[in-house]
């Protein structure tokens, strides 16, 4: 099992390019299922999650190939309607196959999802929405069986603006008969680009990027080509790396408009953030300033940046509070950050981070994608050597992160086995 060895402290300086957004790419890959032809996605990052979704498509009878950031998918012939446990357990986004399968073929059998090891993230909203669209849903030995002659448009009100549920229901509704309205829909950029790609392929959708999405069902979705948007969480992670190390990092090929809440908090911490087009230059302060932050649904501060900001605030001058509103128990990184000497108290969904003068290198273990990147940030500024175990988590969401950090002056090595 691979691990990272990082020697600190360091000050990052240089430039880095951001890859395509994992959370935009996976729904787009799922959307190819009902196109009945050859689709092409560009700016695709080569991640573990990319490969897992490719394997899932292969199991369904949909071959794909990835080379130099271009993913070619041939959905001309689907031969299976089952997404097996062996794949779905490793990545929650595999559940996105459910909507397209039942929409196009009237049936689907998808394992209950797995993925990151923190928090209950039920799929009730996905299933309730599909039932509203007329699907018959049955849970059988850990699998979701969905049947429908043809889905029918309906009004669906989500209790929370779930990205996953919005994706699945949007994918299902584009082939449903009649009008579907999704109220309290997720507003994330990843939803907007999915809708844009589907509209270019023949879907009729209005309201993407707002809390009310209207979908008029069509008889078919044509094959499409689409360029995946930059990953706002990867860009935010490198921005946090610049801030915590007191360095200067030029972040290229990003979309700052998708990162307003993160940029605001970095500036509040004392970092300088200069934005010009698709480039963002972040200069870290001599000492981080304490700030309070609340995570929330887009456009609020993203839960996927909570762990990274916690790492930054470990070195702040004063005490900061972090309130996690999206996933109340998303704090598996707290005990690992404490191993560096961080001072963090946790009560319910509130973490109080009391800044310290310095951190010390230590052996730590990654528990999920974003926790992994938080541990890397802490290791960059910790005195001495840090070894991070279970880095397969970070390979799910960051492509060649060690190469990118090394190019900016980090002492980081991947140890195989």
Order of alpha helices (4+ residues) and beta strands (2+ residues): beta-beta-alpha-beta-alpha-beta-beta-beta-alpha-alpha-beta-alpha-beta-beta-beta-alpha-beta-alpha-beta-beta-beta-alpha-beta-alpha-beta-beta-beta-beta-alpha-beta-beta-alpha-beta-beta-beta-alpha-beta-alpha-alpha-beta
